[in-house]
């Protein structure tokens, strides 16, 4: 397996190695970025404490492969940071959720040069329409319930829940 600088991988411990560890995913995202040390050697660094270092777990490629499985996500040189609302405009294959600290810190990227997707935008709008229609129906039934309670109160029934 070849890795290159700024590759991003998802990592999961294999079952055998996982059993040896006490809480293996504590302060560990399982999202590794290929970095380079002063000697020019590549290593994989977990993103839990951010993209720029800290107390992150690191692995050589050999250690990572021995302890678990790597799944390629993207290379940071081929993507650009974007805002969460951009997720509505681009095809899912061009988007990358590289959030860290188990998703507490949101970090989204899109493939450089990606074009907006009519299909994705249409899908998002259809979902928003469906959600809004559902909300309208709920609000209409809530309005009916409130009017019923007001009618009971006007008729002298004070045993209603407001």
VMD Tcl script that draws the C-alpha trace (Angstrom):
set ca {
  {0.00 0.00 0.00}
  {1.32 3.42 -0.95}
  {0.47 6.53 1.03}
  {1.30 10.12 0.20}
  {1.52 13.35 2.12}
  {-1.89 14.78 3.13}
  {-3.83 11.59 2.36}
  {-6.78 11.16 4.74}
  {-7.81 7.67 5.86}
  {-10.48 6.25 8.10}
  {-8.98 3.78 10.53}
  {-10.64 1.05 12.59}
  {-8.80 -1.29 14.90}
  {-9.10 -4.94 14.00}
  {-10.96 -7.12 16.49}
  {-7.81 -8.81 17.81}
  {-5.94 -5.58 18.53}
  {-9.08 -3.85 19.81}
  {-9.40 -6.46 22.59}
  {-5.91 -5.56 23.86}
  {-6.82 -1.92 24.44}
  {-8.87 -0.27 27.16}
  {-11.24 2.17 25.41}
  {-9.31 2.32 22.12}
  {-11.39 5.18 20.71}
  {-11.02 7.46 23.76}
  {-9.61 10.78 22.44}
  {-9.19 9.07 19.06}
  {-11.21 9.84 15.92}
  {-9.95 7.04 13.70}
  {-9.41 9.66 11.00}
  {-5.75 9.73 10.06}
  {-3.82 12.25 7.97}
  {-0.47 11.41 6.42}
  {2.21 13.79 7.73}
  {5.95 13.97 7.23}
  {8.56 14.13 10.00}
  {11.85 16.07 9.89}
  {13.59 13.06 8.35}
  {11.13 13.00 5.46}
  {9.41 9.84 6.71}
  {5.66 9.58 6.34}
  {3.42 8.70 9.28}
  {-0.31 8.76 10.01}
  {-1.68 11.13 12.66}
  {-5.14 11.01 14.21}
  {-7.21 14.22 13.98}
  {-8.86 14.07 17.41}
  {-6.97 17.14 18.67}
  {-7.21 18.88 15.31}
  {-5.46 18.90 11.99}
  {-2.34 20.65 13.25}
  {-1.04 18.37 15.96}
  {-1.33 18.19 19.69}
  {-1.42 14.97 21.69}
  {-2.55 12.93 18.69}
  {-1.94 9.24 18.25}
  {0.45 8.50 15.42}
  {1.22 5.35 13.47}
  {3.69 4.22 10.89}
  {1.97 2.64 7.90}
  {3.14 -0.77 9.11}
  {1.69 -0.20 12.60}
  {-1.64 0.95 11.18}
  {-1.94 -2.07 8.89}
  {-0.93 -4.44 11.69}
  {-3.46 -2.98 14.13}
  {-6.40 -2.27 11.87}
  {-7.81 -1.32 8.53}
  {-7.30 1.88 6.52}
  {-9.90 3.24 4.10}
  {-8.87 6.11 1.80}
  {-11.07 9.22 2.00}
  {-9.30 12.00 0.08}
  {-6.09 13.99 -0.19}
  {-6.09 17.45 1.37}
  {-4.23 18.87 -1.64}
  {-7.18 17.91 -3.87}
  {-9.95 19.46 -1.74}
  {-10.81 22.87 -0.34}
  {-12.52 23.85 2.88}
  {-16.16 24.80 2.53}
  {-19.07 25.84 4.71}
  {-21.75 23.42 5.86}
  {-24.37 25.04 3.62}
  {-22.27 24.08 0.57}
  {-23.27 20.47 1.26}
  {-26.64 21.31 -0.33}
  {-25.08 22.21 -3.69}
  {-22.52 19.53 -4.51}
  {-22.74 15.82 -5.23}
  {-21.94 13.67 -2.21}
  {-18.97 12.12 -4.03}
  {-17.37 15.60 -4.09}
  {-17.93 16.32 -0.39}
  {-15.93 15.25 2.64}
  {-16.89 15.53 6.30}
  {-13.55 15.71 8.09}
  {-14.99 16.84 11.40}
  {-12.93 15.92 14.43}
  {-13.27 15.23 18.15}
  {-16.04 12.77 17.31}
  {-17.83 15.44 15.27}
  {-17.75 18.23 17.87}
  {-15.66 20.42 15.57}
  {-17.21 20.54 12.12}
  {-14.88 20.64 9.15}
  {-16.18 20.20 5.61}
  {-14.31 20.01 2.33}
  {-15.26 19.80 -1.33}
  {-13.25 18.51 -4.22}
  {-11.38 21.32 -6.00}
  {-13.09 22.18 -9.27}
  {-16.33 20.40 -8.33}
  {-19.39 21.73 -10.12}
  {-22.73 22.29 -8.46}
  {-25.06 19.33 -8.90}
  {-28.57 19.96 -10.22}
  {-29.63 16.53 -8.92}
  {-28.35 17.25 -5.41}
  {-29.91 20.72 -5.33}
  {-33.21 19.27 -6.56}
  {-33.09 16.54 -3.90}
  {-32.41 19.09 -1.13}
  {-35.27 21.32 -2.29}
  {-37.67 18.35 -2.49}
  {-36.71 17.33 1.07}
  {-37.24 20.89 2.31}
  {-40.63 21.06 0.57}
  {-41.69 17.76 2.13}
  {-40.53 18.90 5.58}
  {-42.31 22.24 5.22}
  {-45.54 20.56 4.09}
  {-45.34 18.28 7.13}
  {-44.78 21.29 9.40}
  {-47.77 23.10 7.84}
  {-50.03 20.08 8.47}
  {-48.81 19.86 12.06}
  {-49.37 23.59 12.63}
  {-52.87 23.35 11.12}
  {-53.80 20.51 13.46}
  {-52.26 22.40 16.40}
  {-54.35 25.47 15.46}
  {-57.47 23.28 15.42}
  {-56.64 21.86 18.89}
  {-56.09 25.35 20.31}
  {-59.38 26.61 18.83}
  {-61.19 23.59 20.32}
  {-59.77 24.41 23.76}
  {-60.79 28.06 23.42}
  {-64.31 26.98 22.45}
  {-64.49 24.72 25.55}
  {-63.24 27.56 27.73}
  {-65.80 29.98 26.21}
  {-68.48 27.36 26.98}
  {-67.45 27.46 30.66}
  {-65.27 24.36 30.80}
  {-62.16 25.29 32.77}
  {-60.83 21.70 32.85}
  {-58.53 22.14 29.85}
  {-54.80 21.94 29.50}
  {-53.12 25.04 28.12}
}
mol new
graphics top color blue
foreach p $ca { graphics top sphere $p radius 0.5 }
foreach p [lrange $ca 0 end-1] q [lrange $ca 1 end] { graphics top cylinder $p $q radius 0.2 }
display resetview
